[in-house]
Amino acid sequence: MPQLSPLPWVFSFMMVFMLFMSMLIVYFVKFKSMKMLNNELIKMMMWCW
């Protein structure tokens, strides 16, 4: 059934797209907060490293 095949792909693509958009929004918020709070950025960098 070729008509049923694309449905899961479209659903997975939508999910991935939504996740990507949410990640982008989170990155924007984090970037703004980092610009305001440089100390927090340094702490996060130290924690990541």
C-alpha distance matrix in Angstrom:
0.0 3.8 5.5 5.8 6.8 10.1 11.4 13.0 14.3 15.9 17.4 18.8 20.2 21.8 23.3 24.7 26.0 27.8 29.2 30.4 32.1 33.8 35.0 36.4 38.2 39.6 40.8 42.5 44.2 45.3 46.6 48.7 50.0 50.9 52.8 54.8 55.3 56.0 57.3 54.0 52.3 54.9 54.3 50.5 51.1 53.5 51.1 48.2 50.5
3.8 0.0 3.8 5.5 5.3 7.5 9.8 11.9 12.2 13.6 15.8 17.1 17.9 19.7 21.6 22.6 23.7 25.8 27.3 28.2 29.7 31.8 32.9 34.0 36.0 37.6 38.5 40.1 42.1 43.2 44.3 46.3 47.9 48.7 50.4 52.5 53.2 53.7 55.3 52.0 50.2 52.8 52.5 48.7 49.1 51.7 49.5 46.5 48.7
5.5 3.8 0.0 3.8 5.6 6.7 7.9 10.9 11.7 12.1 14.1 16.2 16.8 18.0 20.2 21.7 22.3 24.1 26.1 27.1 28.2 30.2 31.8 32.8 34.4 36.2 37.4 38.7 40.6 42.0 43.1 44.9 46.5 47.6 49.2 51.1 52.0 52.8 54.4 51.1 49.5 52.2 51.9 48.1 48.8 51.5 49.2 46.3 48.8
5.8 5.5 3.8 0.0 3.8 5.9 5.8 8.1 9.9 10.8 11.9 13.9 15.3 16.5 18.0 19.8 21.0 22.4 24.1 25.5 26.9 28.4 30.0 31.4 32.9 34.4 35.8 37.4 39.0 40.3 41.7 43.5 44.8 46.0 47.8 49.6 50.2 51.1 52.4 49.1 47.6 50.3 49.7 46.0 46.8 49.3 46.9 44.1 46.6
6.8 5.3 5.6 3.8 0.0 3.9 5.6 6.7 7.5 9.4 11.0 12.1 13.4 15.3 16.8 17.9 19.3 21.2 22.5 23.6 25.4 27.1 28.2 29.6 31.5 32.9 34.0 35.7 37.5 38.6 39.8 41.9 43.3 44.1 46.0 48.0 48.5 49.1 50.5 47.2 45.5 48.1 47.6 43.8 44.4 46.9 44.6 41.6 44.0
10.1 7.5 6.7 5.9 3.9 0.0 3.8 5.7 5.2 6.1 8.7 10.0 10.4 12.2 14.3 15.3 16.2 18.2 19.9 20.7 22.2 24.2 25.5 26.5 28.4 30.1 31.1 32.6 34.5 35.7 36.8 38.8 40.4 41.3 43.0 45.0 45.7 46.4 47.9 44.7 43.0 45.7 45.4 41.6 42.2 44.9 42.7 39.8 42.2
11.4 9.8 7.9 5.8 5.6 3.8 0.0 3.8 5.4 5.2 6.2 8.7 9.8 10.6 12.4 14.3 15.2 16.6 18.4 19.8 21.1 22.7 24.3 25.6 27.1 28.7 30.1 31.6 33.2 34.5 35.9 37.7 39.1 40.2 42.1 43.8 44.5 45.4 46.9 43.5 42.1 44.9 44.4 40.6 41.5 44.2 41.8 39.1 41.8
13.0 11.9 10.9 8.1 6.7 5.7 3.8 0.0 3.8 5.4 5.0 6.0 8.4 9.8 10.5 12.1 13.9 15.2 16.4 18.1 19.8 21.0 22.3 24.1 25.7 26.8 28.3 30.1 31.6 32.6 34.2 36.2 37.3 38.3 40.4 42.1 42.5 43.3 44.5 41.1 39.7 42.4 41.7 37.9 38.8 41.3 38.8 36.1 38.8
14.3 12.2 11.7 9.9 7.5 5.2 5.4 3.8 0.0 3.8 5.4 5.2 6.0 8.5 9.9 10.4 12.0 14.1 15.2 16.1 18.1 19.9 20.8 22.2 24.2 25.5 26.5 28.3 30.2 31.1 32.4 34.5 35.9 36.6 38.5 40.6 41.0 41.6 43.1 39.8 38.1 40.7 40.3 36.6 37.1 39.8 37.6 34.7 37.1
15.9 13.6 12.1 10.8 9.4 6.1 5.2 5.4 3.8 0.0 3.8 5.5 5.0 6.1 8.6 9.8 10.3 12.2 14.1 15.0 16.2 18.2 19.7 20.7 22.4 24.2 25.4 26.7 28.5 29.9 31.1 32.9 34.4 35.5 37.2 39.1 39.9 40.7 42.3 39.1 37.5 40.4 40.1 36.4 37.1 40.0 37.9 35.1 37.7
17.4 15.8 14.1 11.9 11.0 8.7 6.2 5.0 5.4 3.8 0.0 3.8 5.4 5.1 6.2 8.6 9.8 10.6 12.3 14.1 15.3 16.6 18.3 19.9 21.2 22.6 24.2 25.8 27.1 28.5 30.1 31.8 33.0 34.3 36.2 37.8 38.4 39.5 40.8 37.4 36.1 39.0 38.4 34.7 35.8 38.5 36.1 33.6 36.4
18.8 17.1 16.2 13.9 12.1 10.0 8.7 6.0 5.2 5.5 3.8 0.0 3.8 5.4 5.1 6.1 8.5 9.9 10.5 12.1 14.1 15.3 16.3 18.2 20.0 21.0 22.3 24.3 25.8 26.6 28.2 30.3 31.4 32.3 34.4 36.2 36.5 37.3 38.6 35.2 33.7 36.4 35.8 32.1 32.9 35.5 33.2 30.5 33.2
20.2 17.9 16.8 15.3 13.4 10.4 9.8 8.4 6.0 5.0 5.4 3.8 0.0 3.8 5.4 5.1 6.0 8.5 9.8 10.3 12.1 14.1 15.1 16.2 18.3 19.8 20.7 22.3 24.3 25.3 26.5 28.6 30.0 30.9 32.6 34.7 35.3 36.0 37.6 34.4 32.6 35.5 35.3 31.5 32.2 35.1 33.0 30.2 32.8
21.8 19.7 18.0 16.5 15.3 12.2 10.6 9.8 8.5 6.1 5.1 5.4 3.8 0.0 3.8 5.5 5.0 6.1 8.5 9.7 10.4 12.2 14.1 15.1 16.5 18.3 19.7 21.0 22.6 24.1 25.5 27.1 28.5 29.8 31.5 33.2 34.0 35.1 36.7 33.5 32.0 35.1 34.8 31.2 32.2 35.1 33.1 30.5 33.5
23.3 21.6 20.2 18.0 16.8 14.3 12.4 10.5 9.9 8.6 6.2 5.1 5.4 3.8 0.0 3.8 5.4 5.2 6.1 8.6 9.9 10.6 12.2 14.2 15.4 16.5 18.2 20.0 21.2 22.4 24.1 25.9 26.9 28.2 30.2 31.8 32.2 33.3 34.6 31.2 29.9 32.9 32.3 28.6 29.9 32.6 30.2 27.8 30.9
24.7 22.6 21.7 19.8 17.9 15.3 14.3 12.1 10.4 9.8 8.6 6.1 5.1 5.5 3.8 0.0 3.8 5.5 5.0 6.1 8.6 9.9 10.4 12.2 14.2 15.2 16.2 18.3 19.9 20.7 22.2 24.4 25.5 26.3 28.3 30.3 30.6 31.3 32.7 29.5 27.8 30.6 30.3 26.6 27.4 30.2 28.1 25.4 28.2
26.0 23.7 22.3 21.0 19.3 16.2 15.2 13.9 12.0 10.3 9.8 8.5 6.0 5.0 5.4 3.8 0.0 3.8 5.4 5.0 6.1 8.6 9.8 10.4 12.3 14.2 15.1 16.5 18.4 19.8 20.8 22.7 24.3 25.3 26.9 28.9 29.7 30.5 32.3 29.2 27.5 30.6 30.6 26.9 27.8 30.9 29.1 26.5 29.3
27.8 25.8 24.1 22.4 21.2 18.2 16.6 15.2 14.1 12.2 10.6 9.9 8.5 6.1 5.2 5.5 3.8 0.0 3.8 5.4 5.1 6.2 8.6 9.8 10.6 12.3 14.1 15.3 16.6 18.2 19.8 21.3 22.6 24.0 25.8 27.3 28.1 29.4 30.9 27.7 26.4 29.7 29.4 25.8 27.2 30.2 28.2 25.9 29.1
29.2 27.3 26.1 24.1 22.5 19.9 18.4 16.4 15.2 14.1 12.3 10.5 9.8 8.5 6.1 5.0 5.4 3.8 0.0 3.8 5.4 5.1 6.1 8.6 9.9 10.5 12.2 14.2 15.4 16.3 18.1 20.1 20.9 22.0 24.2 25.8 26.2 27.2 28.5 25.1 23.8 26.9 26.4 22.7 24.0 26.9 24.7 22.4 25.6
30.4 28.2 27.1 25.5 23.6 20.7 19.8 18.1 16.1 15.0 14.1 12.1 10.3 9.7 8.6 6.1 5.0 5.4 3.8 0.0 3.8 5.5 5.0 6.1 8.7 9.8 10.4 12.3 14.3 15.1 16.2 18.4 19.8 20.6 22.4 24.4 25.0 25.7 27.4 24.3 22.6 25.6 25.6 22.0 22.8 26.0 24.3 21.7 24.6
32.1 29.7 28.2 26.9 25.4 22.2 21.1 19.8 18.1 16.2 15.3 14.1 12.1 10.4 9.9 8.6 6.1 5.1 5.4 3.8 0.0 3.8 5.4 5.0 6.2 8.6 9.7 10.6 12.4 14.1 15.2 16.7 18.4 19.7 21.1 22.9 24.0 25.1 27.0 24.0 22.5 25.9 26.0 22.6 23.8 27.1 25.5 23.3 26.4
33.8 31.8 30.2 28.4 27.1 24.2 22.7 21.0 19.9 18.2 16.6 15.3 14.1 12.2 10.6 9.9 8.6 6.2 5.1 5.5 3.8 0.0 3.8 5.4 5.1 6.2 8.6 9.8 10.6 12.2 14.1 15.5 16.5 18.0 20.0 21.3 22.0 23.4 24.9 21.7 20.6 24.0 23.7 20.4 22.0 25.1 23.2 21.4 24.8
35.0 32.9 31.8 30.0 28.2 25.5 24.3 22.3 20.8 19.7 18.3 16.3 15.1 14.1 12.2 10.4 9.8 8.6 6.1 5.0 5.4 3.8 0.0 3.8 5.5 5.0 6.1 8.6 9.9 10.3 12.0 14.3 15.1 16.0 18.2 19.9 20.3 21.1 22.6 19.5 18.0 21.1 21.0 17.5 18.8 21.9 20.2 18.0 21.3
36.4 34.0 32.8 31.4 29.6 26.5 25.6 24.1 22.2 20.7 19.9 18.2 16.2 15.1 14.2 12.2 10.4 9.8 8.6 6.1 5.0 5.4 3.8 0.0 3.8 5.4 5.0 6.2 8.7 9.8 10.4 12.4 14.2 15.0 16.5 18.6 19.5 20.3 22.4 19.6 17.8 21.2 21.7 18.4 19.3 22.8 21.7 19.5 22.5
38.2 36.0 34.4 32.9 31.5 28.4 27.1 25.7 24.2 22.4 21.2 20.0 18.3 16.5 15.4 14.2 12.3 10.6 9.9 8.7 6.2 5.1 5.5 3.8 0.0 3.8 5.4 5.1 6.2 8.6 9.8 10.7 12.3 14.1 15.4 16.8 18.0 19.5 21.6 18.7 17.6 21.2 21.5 18.5 20.1 23.4 22.2 20.6 23.8
39.6 37.6 36.2 34.4 32.9 30.1 28.7 26.8 25.5 24.2 22.6 21.0 19.8 18.3 16.5 15.2 14.2 12.3 10.5 9.8 8.6 6.2 5.0 5.4 3.8 0.0 3.8 5.4 5.1 6.0 8.5 9.9 10.5 12.0 14.1 15.4 15.8 17.3 18.8 15.7 14.7 18.3 18.1 15.1 16.9 20.1 18.6 17.3 20.7
40.8 38.5 37.4 35.8 34.0 31.1 30.1 28.3 26.5 25.4 24.2 22.3 20.7 19.7 18.2 16.2 15.1 14.1 12.2 10.4 9.7 8.6 6.1 5.0 5.4 3.8 0.0 3.8 5.5 5.0 6.0 8.6 9.8 10.2 12.1 14.2 14.7 15.4 17.4 14.7 12.9 16.3 16.8 13.7 14.9 18.4 17.5 15.7 18.7
42.5 40.1 38.7 37.4 35.7 32.6 31.6 30.1 28.3 26.7 25.8 24.3 22.3 21.0 20.0 18.3 16.5 15.3 14.2 12.3 10.6 9.8 8.6 6.2 5.1 5.4 3.8 0.0 3.8 5.5 5.1 6.3 8.6 9.8 10.6 12.6 14.0 15.2 17.7 15.4 13.9 17.5 18.5 15.9 17.1 20.6 20.1 18.7 21.6
44.2 42.1 40.6 39.0 37.5 34.5 33.2 31.6 30.2 28.5 27.1 25.8 24.3 22.6 21.2 19.9 18.4 16.6 15.4 14.3 12.4 10.6 9.9 8.7 6.2 5.1 5.5 3.8 0.0 3.8 5.4 5.2 6.2 8.5 9.9 10.8 12.0 13.9 16.0 13.4 12.7 16.5 17.0 14.7 16.6 19.8 19.1 18.4 21.5
45.3 43.2 42.0 40.3 38.6 35.7 34.5 32.6 31.1 29.9 28.5 26.6 25.3 24.1 22.4 20.7 19.8 18.2 16.3 15.1 14.1 12.2 10.3 9.8 8.6 6.0 5.0 5.5 3.8 0.0 3.8 5.5 5.0 5.9 8.5 9.8 10.0 11.2 13.0 10.2 9.2 13.0 13.4 11.0 12.8 16.1 15.4 14.7 17.8
46.6 44.3 43.1 41.7 39.8 36.8 35.9 34.2 32.4 31.1 30.1 28.2 26.5 25.5 24.1 22.2 20.8 19.8 18.1 16.2 15.2 14.1 12.0 10.4 9.8 8.5 6.0 5.1 5.4 3.8 0.0 3.8 5.5 5.0 6.2 8.7 9.7 10.3 13.0 11.1 9.2 12.8 14.3 12.2 13.2 16.7 16.9 15.9 18.4
48.7 46.3 44.9 43.5 41.9 38.8 37.7 36.2 34.5 32.9 31.8 30.3 28.6 27.1 25.9 24.4 22.7 21.3 20.1 18.4 16.7 15.5 14.3 12.4 10.7 9.9 8.6 6.3 5.2 5.5 3.8 0.0 3.8 5.4 5.1 6.4 8.6 10.3 13.2 11.7 10.8 14.4 15.8 14.4 15.8 19.0 19.2 18.8 21.4
50.0 47.9 46.5 44.8 43.3 40.4 39.1 37.3 35.9 34.4 33.0 31.4 30.0 28.5 26.9 25.5 24.3 22.6 20.9 19.8 18.4 16.5 15.1 14.2 12.3 10.5 9.8 8.6 6.2 5.0 5.5 3.8 0.0 3.8 5.4 5.1 5.9 8.3 10.4 8.5 8.6 12.2 13.0 11.9 14.0 16.8 16.8 17.1 19.8
50.9 48.7 47.6 46.0 44.1 41.3 40.2 38.3 36.6 35.5 34.3 32.3 30.9 29.8 28.2 26.3 25.3 24.0 22.0 20.6 19.7 18.0 16.0 15.0 14.1 12.0 10.2 9.8 8.5 5.9 5.0 5.4 3.8 0.0 3.8 5.3 4.9 5.5 8.1 6.7 5.5 9.1 10.6 9.7 11.0 14.0 14.6 14.7 17.0
52.8 50.4 49.2 47.8 46.0 43.0 42.1 40.4 38.5 37.2 36.2 34.4 32.6 31.5 30.2 28.3 26.9 25.8 24.2 22.4 21.1 20.0 18.2 16.5 15.4 14.1 12.1 10.6 9.9 8.5 6.2 5.1 5.4 3.8 0.0 3.8 5.7 6.1 9.7 9.6 8.4 11.3 13.5 13.1 13.9 16.8 18.0 18.0 19.9
54.8 52.5 51.1 49.6 48.0 45.0 43.8 42.1 40.6 39.1 37.8 36.2 34.7 33.2 31.8 30.3 28.9 27.3 25.8 24.4 22.9 21.3 19.9 18.6 16.8 15.4 14.2 12.6 10.8 9.8 8.7 6.4 5.1 5.3 3.8 0.0 3.8 6.3 9.1 9.1 9.5 12.2 13.8 14.0 15.5 17.9 18.9 19.6 21.6
55.3 53.2 52.0 50.2 48.5 45.7 44.5 42.5 41.0 39.9 38.4 36.5 35.3 34.0 32.2 30.6 29.7 28.1 26.2 25.0 24.0 22.0 20.3 19.5 18.0 15.8 14.7 14.0 12.0 10.0 9.7 8.6 5.9 4.9 5.7 3.8 0.0 3.8 5.4 5.5 6.7 9.1 10.3 11.0 12.8 14.7 15.7 16.8 18.8
56.0 53.7 52.8 51.1 49.1 46.4 45.4 43.3 41.6 40.7 39.5 37.3 36.0 35.1 33.3 31.3 30.5 29.4 27.2 25.7 25.1 23.4 21.1 20.3 19.5 17.3 15.4 15.2 13.9 11.2 10.3 10.3 8.3 5.5 6.1 6.3 3.8 0.0 3.8 5.4 5.0 6.3 8.7 9.8 10.5 12.4 14.2 15.2 16.5
57.3 55.3 54.4 52.4 50.5 47.9 46.9 44.5 43.1 42.3 40.8 38.6 37.6 36.7 34.6 32.7 32.3 30.9 28.5 27.4 27.0 24.9 22.6 22.4 21.6 18.8 17.4 17.7 16.0 13.0 13.0 13.2 10.4 8.1 9.7 9.1 5.4 3.8 0.0 3.8 5.3 5.1 6.2 8.6 9.8 10.6 12.3 14.2 15.4
54.0 52.0 51.1 49.1 47.2 44.7 43.5 41.1 39.8 39.1 37.4 35.2 34.4 33.5 31.2 29.5 29.2 27.7 25.1 24.3 24.0 21.7 19.5 19.6 18.7 15.7 14.7 15.4 13.4 10.2 11.1 11.7 8.5 6.7 9.6 9.1 5.5 5.4 3.8 0.0 3.8 5.4 5.0 6.1 8.5 9.8 10.3 12.1 14.1
52.3 50.2 49.5 47.6 45.5 43.0 42.1 39.7 38.1 37.5 36.1 33.7 32.6 32.0 29.9 27.8 27.5 26.4 23.8 22.6 22.5 20.6 18.0 17.8 17.6 14.7 12.9 13.9 12.7 9.2 9.2 10.8 8.6 5.5 8.4 9.5 6.7 5.0 5.3 3.8 0.0 3.8 5.4 5.1 6.1 8.6 9.7 10.4 12.1
54.9 52.8 52.2 50.3 48.1 45.7 44.9 42.4 40.7 40.4 39.0 36.4 35.5 35.1 32.9 30.6 30.6 29.7 26.9 25.6 25.9 24.0 21.1 21.2 21.2 18.3 16.3 17.5 16.5 13.0 12.8 14.4 12.2 9.1 11.3 12.2 9.1 6.3 5.1 5.4 3.8 0.0 3.8 5.4 5.0 6.1 8.5 9.8 10.5
54.3 52.5 51.9 49.7 47.6 45.4 44.4 41.7 40.3 40.1 38.4 35.8 35.3 34.8 32.3 30.3 30.6 29.4 26.4 25.6 26.0 23.7 21.0 21.7 21.5 18.1 16.8 18.5 17.0 13.4 14.3 15.8 13.0 10.6 13.5 13.8 10.3 8.7 6.2 5.0 5.4 3.8 0.0 3.8 5.4 5.1 6.1 8.5 9.9
50.5 48.7 48.1 46.0 43.8 41.6 40.6 37.9 36.6 36.4 34.7 32.1 31.5 31.2 28.6 26.6 26.9 25.8 22.7 22.0 22.6 20.4 17.5 18.4 18.5 15.1 13.7 15.9 14.7 11.0 12.2 14.4 11.9 9.7 13.1 14.0 11.0 9.8 8.6 6.1 5.1 5.4 3.8 0.0 3.8 5.4 5.0 6.0 8.5
51.1 49.1 48.8 46.8 44.4 42.2 41.5 38.8 37.1 37.1 35.8 32.9 32.2 32.2 29.9 27.4 27.8 27.2 24.0 22.8 23.8 22.0 18.8 19.3 20.1 16.9 14.9 17.1 16.6 12.8 13.2 15.8 14.0 11.0 13.9 15.5 12.8 10.5 9.8 8.5 6.1 5.0 5.4 3.8 0.0 3.8 5.4 5.1 6.1
53.5 51.7 51.5 49.3 46.9 44.9 44.2 41.3 39.8 40.0 38.5 35.5 35.1 35.1 32.6 30.2 30.9 30.2 26.9 26.0 27.1 25.1 21.9 22.8 23.4 20.1 18.4 20.6 19.8 16.1 16.7 19.0 16.8 14.0 16.8 17.9 14.7 12.4 10.6 9.8 8.6 6.1 5.1 5.4 3.8 0.0 3.8 5.5 5.2
51.1 49.5 49.2 46.9 44.6 42.7 41.8 38.8 37.6 37.9 36.1 33.2 33.0 33.1 30.2 28.1 29.1 28.2 24.7 24.3 25.5 23.2 20.2 21.7 22.2 18.6 17.5 20.1 19.1 15.4 16.9 19.2 16.8 14.6 18.0 18.9 15.7 14.2 12.3 10.3 9.7 8.5 6.1 5.0 5.4 3.8 0.0 3.8 5.5
48.2 46.5 46.3 44.1 41.6 39.8 39.1 36.1 34.7 35.1 33.6 30.5 30.2 30.5 27.8 25.4 26.5 25.9 22.4 21.7 23.3 21.4 18.0 19.5 20.6 17.3 15.7 18.7 18.4 14.7 15.9 18.8 17.1 14.7 18.0 19.6 16.8 15.2 14.2 12.1 10.4 9.8 8.5 6.0 5.1 5.5 3.8 0.0 3.8
50.5 48.7 48.8 46.6 44.0 42.2 41.8 38.8 37.1 37.7 36.4 33.2 32.8 33.5 30.9 28.2 29.3 29.1 25.6 24.6 26.4 24.8 21.3 22.5 23.8 20.7 18.7 21.6 21.5 17.8 18.4 21.4 19.8 17.0 19.9 21.6 18.8 16.5 15.4 14.1 12.1 10.5 9.9 8.5 6.1 5.2 5.5 3.8 0.0
